[in-house]
Amino acid sequence: MRRVYGCCRYSNQVGLEAAIEAAAEFLNKAVKPVMVGGPKLRLANACKEFVEMADSCGYAFAVMPSGKGLVPEHHPHFIGTYWGVISTPFCGEIIDSADAYLFVGPIFNDFSSMGYSLLFRKEKAIILQPDRVVIGNGPSFGCVLMKDFLRGLTKRLKKNTNAYENYHRIYVREGHPVKSDGKEAMRVNVLFEHIQNMLSADTTVIADAGDSWFNCQKLKLPKGCGFEFQMQYGSIGWSVGATLGYAQAATGKRVIACIGDGSFQVIAQDVSTMIRCGQKSIIFLMNNGGYTTEEVIHDGPYNVIKNWNYTSFVDAIHNGEGKCWTSKVSCEEELVNAIKIASGEKQDCLCFIEVILHKDDTSKELLVFGSKVSAANSRHPNLK
């Protein structure tokens, strides 16, 4: 059997048919089955097949945080992000209370599992990877391609909308941030409400590691809006290089990048190449004076960084050559004006907007995440 990039090139037909038979029996006898998409959907090029299955079987479906953007959020049975105790409201409750789960392309690590605190039961789960499927505590079928498995299983599943109907019954629409005085100090939740209003089919969001993980997860992606999110290594600063590469790929979408000040300092010089290449991305630099994500996990003086004049730094890189526009904002009124300019008269420029925030202004999800990861990281090692 030839293998490409660690995956079988073709499915073993005997194994494929056996896996489909076992999975269909497993799911069809469940009362409230659900589907959860993970980041390896992209690797297996199986996003289309995942959605086609959801269309056919009627299951409620969610994504893991690093799977956001791989399936359409405007789909009627999409219920949000499954991320343990910081899941999208009502999504985690529906997934955890299901009696059968189909995880498609998941990666389970300390970040994606909230310090290994997910509540789903392995014996009730089908874990589908690009070339392997494991049903409950066994059996396991190798050389079974994800796309082939999903196509075959779609034809065998009975319609079951119980989980989605339950979600629909308990769902309560989310509120909005408390209205701010136009000149009040900027709040994170106000900032992201305005970023939400910028999204369209012509944009892509790139979220750096840190509080942007959590704030960008809460964005509702309109049809066609892209999303890029890196969780496997938690590499701060990766979004600057990702913004450069994504925009250079001529996707036709304008990148909206969200990055913290500490992350930006790791790889700030990539902005030079963005300007040289004539890119038109919008970068929101959230300046809260340090590594706030690290602070909520393990506080200490090493989480405070040297403050830069970020807009002046980018202006120096620009140096009058190419198209670049910068703005520093500290209240909602200034933010609204900056977004209006970046989206209008400066839409053909690289736009860099530095947002001044209080060091303790975070999403509530980051506070929960920090406590969970701190507890997991401080546990005694298993030496057995």
Residue, then its C-alpha position, 0 to 999 in steps of 0.5 A: m500500500r503506497r502512502v503519501y504524507g503519512c496517509c494511505r493513498y487509497s482506502n483498504q476496501v475491506g476495512l472501509e466497508a467494515a468501518i462504515e458498517a460498525a460506525a453506522e450501527f454505533l450512531n444509528k442506535a444513539v438517541k442524540p448523536v453529534m458531530v465535531g470537526g477538527p483541524k485535520l479536516r483540512l489535511a484530509n481535504a474533507c470539509k465538503e464531505f463533513v458538511e454533506m454528512a451534516d446535511s444528510c443526517g441532521y446532526a448538530f455539529a460543532v468545531m474544535p477551536s483549531g477547526k473554526g473556519l473549516v466548515p460554514e458557520h451559517h449552516p443551520h445545524f452549526i452550534g459553535t465551538y467545542w472547547g470544554v468549559i469555555s465552549t460557545p454558550f450552549c454548545g458544550e452542554i449539547i456535546d457533553s450530554a450527547d450519547a454518541y460523538l463523531f470527532v472528525g480530524p481532532i487534535f487533543n492536547d492541553f490547549s484544545s482540551m482545556g487542560y485535558s478537562l473535556l467531559f466526553r466519554k471515549e467509549k461513546a466516541i468515534i475518532l476519525q483521522p485522515d487515514r484511521v477510524v477508532i470506534g469507542n474503545g475499539p475496534s480500530f480500522g487503518c488505511v481508511l481515508m476520511k473522505d471515503f469513510l464520510r461519503g460511505l457513512t452518509k449513505r448509511l445514517k438515519k436522520n436524527t435531529n434530536a441534538y439540534e432540536n435540544y440546542h434550539r430549545i435551550y439557546v438564548r441569544e447572546g447580549h452585547p457589551v455595555k454601551s460605552d461613553g465614546k471617550e471612555a477607555m477602550r474595552v476588549n469586548v467593545l473592540f471585537e464588536h466593531i471587528q465583528n461588523m467588519l467581517s464579510a465574504d471578502t475578509t479573513v481573520i487571523a488570530d494570534a496566540g493569546d487572548s485573540w484566541f478567545n475573542c476571535q473564536k466568538l466572532k460569527l463568520p459570515k458566509g465566505c469569510g476566512f479564518e486562520f488559527q494556530m493552536q498546536y504549538g501556541s506559538i506567539g507571533w505566528s500571525v504576523g508571518a501568517t498575515l504576510g503569507y496569506a495576503q501574498a497568496a492573492t486570495g482576494k480577501r483582505v486580512i484582518a489580523c489580531i495580535g498582542d503587543g508581546s507577540f508582535q515584538v517576536i516578529a515585527q520586522d515582517v511588516s517591512t515585507m508586507i509594505r514592500c509587497g504592497q499588501k492591504s491587510i488591517i493589523f489590530l495591535m492590542n497593547n496591554g503592556g505585557y504577556t497577559t495570557e501568561e500572567v493568568i496562567h503563572d504571574g510574575p515580573y517576566n510577563v511585563i515587557k518593554n513598551w514600544n511606540y508601535t505606530s512610530f515603529v511601523d512608520a519608521i519601517h514605512n519610511g515614506e516608501g510604499k503604502c502604509w497608514t497607522s493610527k493609535v486609538s484609546c477609546e471607542e470614538e477613535l476606533v470607529n474613526a480609524i476603522k472608517i478610514a482603514s475600510g474607506e480611503k485607506q483600503d488600498c494600504l496596509c493599515f496598522i491600528e494600535v489599540i491601547l488596553h488595560k493590562d487586566d482587560t481580558s475575555k472571561e474565557l482567558l481567565v477560565f483557560g488560565s486557571k485550567v492550564s495552570a492546574a494541569n501544568s502544576r500537577h505532579p508528574n506521573l513517574k510510573 
